[in-house]
Structures are given as structure tokens and as C-alpha cells.
């Protein structure tokens, strides 16, 4: 889906140390540490947090669905705080609608009719549950 080129300097590189780079506006850093002998440990930081912590935080503020539409790998992301919908990195125009049990955010991907349905879980800890419907079929969300 997304492709980027990590900064290349010379063909020579240190076996240990760190290298910083950016993906869009996101600052990243890869750390390479010697563990013992010729064994090394690699860690990645995103915006100053471990990749695991960054991923956990992202899953709290976004929902992601990955599917294939018209033979094209498609990633649909809902930003929970703004209700913005992104498809393969492009923000889409949407139309919101209130329903008896929650809200629906409608949008189209090519000829496909889509919407994100938001309903209360009835449990304070779980909050709002978001579901993606494409051409009348619910798509399971992807945990990343």
C-alpha cells in the first residue's frame, strides 16, 4: 500500500547506533544494539515512543479496515475524534446522518457505496462501536 524510501547516505554503515528518518510528518528512529557476539537487537521508535506503544495509541484514536476492492488493496481508516475517513491515504468527502441507534458516515469508493456505523456499546469502558459497511456487507476491522 504505502511505499517510502528510508534515507540512504553511504553504502557503509555502522553495525550499531541509530538512524533517524521521517515518513511524512512522522519522526522515526531505528536503533541497532549489540546484544552479544554477532547478535543484534533492532528497535523502532515513532514520534519518540516504541513502535508497540505508538501502535497501541493509534488503535485508540483510529479504526482501520483492510480489504480488496476491484482487485485493488484498500485501507480505510476512521479518525475517531474527527470522524474523518481516509482511503489509501486520501481524505474523502463524507455525509453524516443520525439514525435511531447512532450515526452513519456515508462515502463512496469508486462505484462502491460505503458507510461507517457508530452505535453505543452500552458499556462505559467500551464506548462507541464503529462498523464499516461496503455494498451492504459488514467488513471486519483490522488490528494493526
C-alpha positions in Angstrom: 0.0 0.0 0.0 2.3 2.8 1.2 5.8 3.0 -0.1 8.6 5.2 1.1 12.4 5.3 0.8 14.4 5.5 4.0 17.2 7.9 3.9 20.4 6.4 2.4 23.7 8.1 3.0 26.7 6.0 2.0 26.9 2.3 1.4 29.0 2.0 4.5 27.0 1.9 7.8 27.6 1.2 11.4 26.5 -2.1 12.8 25.3 -0.4 16.0 23.8 3.0 16.6 20.7 4.8 15.4 19.3 6.4 12.3 16.5 8.9 12.2 14.2 9.4 9.3 10.7 10.7 8.5 7.6 9.2 7.0 5.5 12.2 6.0 5.5 14.3 9.1 6.1 11.4 11.4 9.6 11.2 13.0 11.1 7.7 13.2 14.2 6.2 14.6 15.7 2.8 14.3 18.1 1.7 17.0 20.6 -1.2 16.5 22.3 -2.5 19.6 24.8 -5.3 20.1 23.4 -8.0 22.4 26.3 -10.5 22.4 28.8 -11.6 19.9 27.3 -11.2 16.5 23.8 -10.9 17.8 21.9 -7.6 17.4 18.7 -6.1 18.7 16.7 -3.8 16.5 14.1 -1.4 17.9 11.9 1.2 16.2 10.7 4.5 17.7 7.8 6.5 16.2 7.4 10.1 17.5 9.7 9.2 20.5 7.6 6.2 21.5 8.3 2.5 21.0 6.6 1.0 18.0 4.3 -1.1 20.3 3.3 2.0 22.4 2.7 4.1 19.2 0.6 1.3 17.7 -1.5 1.0 20.9 -2.1 4.7 20.9 -3.1 4.8 17.3 -5.6 2.0 17.8 -7.3 4.1 20.5 -7.8 7.0 18.1 -8.3 5.2 14.8 -10.1 2.2 13.3 -8.7 0.5 10.3 -10.2 -1.9 7.8 -8.1 -3.6 5.0 -9.8 -5.2 2.1 -9.6 -5.6 -1.7 -12.0 -3.6 -3.8 -12.0 -4.1 -7.6 -8.7 -6.1 -7.3 -7.0 -3.1 -5.5 -5.7 -3.4 -1.9 -7.7 -0.8 0.0 -7.1 0.6 3.5 -9.9 2.5 5.1 -9.2 4.5 8.3 -11.6 6.3 10.6 -10.2 9.0 12.8 -12.5 8.6 15.8 -12.1 12.2 17.1 -12.9 14.0 13.9 -14.9 11.2 12.1 -12.7 11.8 9.0 -12.5 8.9 6.6 -9.2 8.2 4.8 -8.9 5.7 1.9 -5.3 4.7 0.9 -4.0 8.0 2.4 -6.6 10.3 0.8 -9.2 12.1 2.9 -12.7 11.6 1.5 -15.8 13.8 1.5 -18.4 12.3 3.7 -22.0 12.9 4.7 -23.2 12.3 8.3 -26.6 11.0 9.2 -28.3 10.4 12.5 -30.2 7.1 12.9 -32.4 5.6 15.6 -29.5 3.7 17.1 -26.5 6.0 16.4 -24.9 7.7 13.3 -23.8 6.7 9.9 -21.0 8.4 7.9 -21.6 7.8 4.2 -18.9 7.9 1.5 -18.1 6.3 -1.8 -15.1 4.5 -3.1 -15.4 4.4 -6.9 -18.8 2.8 -7.6 -19.0 1.2 -4.1 -21.4 2.6 -1.5 -19.9 2.7 2.0 -20.6 3.9 5.4 -19.3 3.7 9.0 -22.0 3.0 11.5 -21.4 4.2 15.1 -23.5 2.8 17.9 -23.1 2.8 21.7 -21.9 -0.4 23.2 -23.9 0.3 26.3 -20.8 -0.1 28.4 -18.7 2.9 29.5 -15.4 1.1 29.1 -16.1 0.1 25.5 -17.7 3.3 24.4 -18.8 3.6 20.8 -18.5 0.7 18.4 -17.7 1.5 14.7 -18.6 -0.8 11.9 -17.8 -0.5 8.2 -20.4 -1.4 5.7 -19.4 -1.7 2.0 -22.1 -2.5 -0.6 -24.4 -3.8 2.2 -21.8 -6.1 3.8 -20.0 -5.6 7.1 -16.2 -5.6 6.8 -14.2 -6.9 9.9 -11.8 -4.3 11.3 -8.1 -4.9 11.2 -5.9 -4.7 14.3 -2.6 -3.2 13.5 
